[in-house]
Amino acid sequence: MTRVVVFDYGTGNVHSAVKALELAGADVTLTSDRKVALEADGLVVPGVGAFSAVMHALTAVRGDEIVDRRLAGDRPVLGICVGMQVMFEHGVERGIDTEGLGEWPGTVTELPAAILPHMGWNTVTSAPGSELFRGIEDERFYFVHSYAAQSWTLEVMPPFPEPRLTWAEHGAPFLAAIENGPLSATQFHPEKSGEAGIRLLKNWIGTLRQ
């Protein structure tokens, strides 16, 4: 059975993420243990709340090093919600600019929408050839956020494949999911997205040993 670690660093919907991944067919461990997190087939980084608080909690247990080490070794990582946002270089919330993990260029900013947070079900425009959305391209997913990455600036040169970018809209287009080599992420919560979310996690688990 595929071994997945949900990284337990004091934030995020860790128990609902564990349950959803188990339903999707993974052998799941909830831990912040460095060795276990590095050796798992897949690592899930959840996150809720403020960008700065998530980064503080993540770096306090050296989660930044674990994510970087895994990606350097082509070991899959999945970020969820703020766990996706911190993969970017910066997050700006209420005038506070916080440095992120810097795995992707760009800054996470507030959505220009009349109603925030963006909370509830929304459709997405999945990327052509997406692995995450295979068979669920027309489903809706559950969002709870006020901030998002609203542009993509990473230039990838051959022979590396182009990242697969999935978009949604609330006030403006924003990145709802990214598939970029070993690093994938969703702005929405798969663990709160019913059967569609379970199928997305199952799709991700299916890529871990390819």
N, C-alpha and C positions, 0 to 999 in steps of 0.2 A: 504494500500500500504506500502511496506517495506521502512523504513526511512533510508537513507544513508547520512552521512556527508562526504564531501570532505574537508579535513583539509586545511584551508587557512592560511599558515604561510609565504607567500611571495615568494614561489618558486614552480616550477612544472607547468605542463600543466593543470591548474585547470579548465579553462573554457571548454576545449575539454574533460576533464574527466567528468565534470558535464553533458555535452551533451550526451556523450556515455552512462553514467549510466542511464540517463533519457530514452534514446532509449532502454535500456535493461529492463526498467520497474520499476525503483526505483523512490521514492519521494526524491529528492536530495536537500541538503542545503549546500552552500559554506560558511564556517564560521571557526573561531578559538575560538569560545565561548566554554569554558570548559564544562559547564553543557550540552549544546546541543550535543557536541561531545561525552560525556560520555553516554548519554541516547539513542543515535541513535542505530538502529538495526545493522548497519555496519559503520565502519570508514575507509575511504580511505586516505592513506598518499602518495601523489605524490612526485616527486622530480627530478630535473634536475640540472646539473652543478657539481661542486666539492663536494665531500663528506664532507669536512670541512665546506664549506659554508652552506650546507643543515643542518648539525648538529647545527651550530651556530644559524641559523634561527629557527630551530625547538625548541631548548631549550630556546630561547628568549621568546617564548610564552608558555612555559611549556608543549610543545607537548610530550616531553619524559615522563612526569608524566601521561599524558592522555593515551598514548599508554600502559604504564605499568599498570595503573589502569584497563583499559579495559581488557587486557589479564589476569590479576589476577582474574577478575570476569568472565572469559570465554566469553568475548564479542568480536565478530569478528573484525579483522583489516586486511586490504589489502594494502600492500606496492607496489608501482610501480616505476620501474627504480631505481634511487638513493634512493627512498623510500623503496626499498627492501634492498639495500646495507647497509643502516644505521641500519638495524635490527641486523647486526653482531657486534662483539666486537670492531673491528678496521677497518679502511680504510687507506691504504697507497697510497698517490698520490704525485708524484714528491719529494719523500723522506720525506714527512710530514705524520707522523702517528697520526691519529685522532681517539679518542675514540668514538665508536658508541653507540647504545642503549643497546647492549649486550643481546638481546633476544635470539640470537643464538651464539654459539662459532664460532670463525674463523675470518679471515682477508680478506678484499676485496683488490685485487691487480690488476695491469695492465695485460691485456691479452698478451701472448707471440705471437703476430701476426705481420706479415710484414706490414699490412695495418690497421691503426687505425685512427678514430674510426671504430668500427664494426657498419656500418650503412646500413640499408635496411632490406629486407625480408630474413628470415631464417626458416628452419624447426626445430622442436624440437622432442625429444624422451620423450613422456609423461609417467608419472608414471603409473604402473598398478593400476587400480581402482581409477584413478584421478577423482575428482568431477569437477575441473576447466575445464578439457579438454574433458569432456563427450560429445561425438558426434562430436568433432573437433580434434581428435587425429592426423589426417594427414594434418592439415592446416599449413600455414606459418604465422609468426608473425613479427612485425616491431620492429627492434632494433636500438638504437642509444647510444653507450657506448664504452668506452675504458677499463673500469675496471669491474671486476666481482668476485664473490665468485667461486673459482675453486675447492673447496673440501668441504666435509661435515663431521663433527666430532661429532655431537651431538648423544649421546647414549640414547635411550629411553627404559625404562624398562617396562614390563607388570605391570599393565593392560593398560597402555597408548599405543595407536596405533603408529605404525611406521610412521614417516613423509613420505609423497609422494614427491619424488624428480624428477623434469623434467629437462633434460639436453639439451643443444645445443652445437655447436662447432664453434669456430673462432680462429684459431691458436692452441687452446687446448679446451678440454671439460670445460664447465662452467655451473653453475646452472641457468637455464632459468626460473624456477618457483619452489616454495616450498609450500606445504600444510602441516601445522603442528598444529593440533588442531585449536584454534581460529585465529591463525596467518597464513595468506597466503601472497604470494608476487610473482610478476613477474618482471624479468629483462627487458623484452620487454614492449612496450606501447600498452595495449589493445585498448586504445582510438584512436590509429593510425593504427590499424590492421584490419580495415574494418569490414565485417560481422563476421569474425572469432573472432575478439576482442569483439564485442558486445555479441556474444554467450557465450564467456568466462565470461564476466561480468554478464550475465543473469544466468549462472550456479552458480557463486558465490552468487548472490542475492538469488537464490533459496535455498542456505544452511543456510541463516541467521536466519530463524525461525524454523528450524528442531528440 
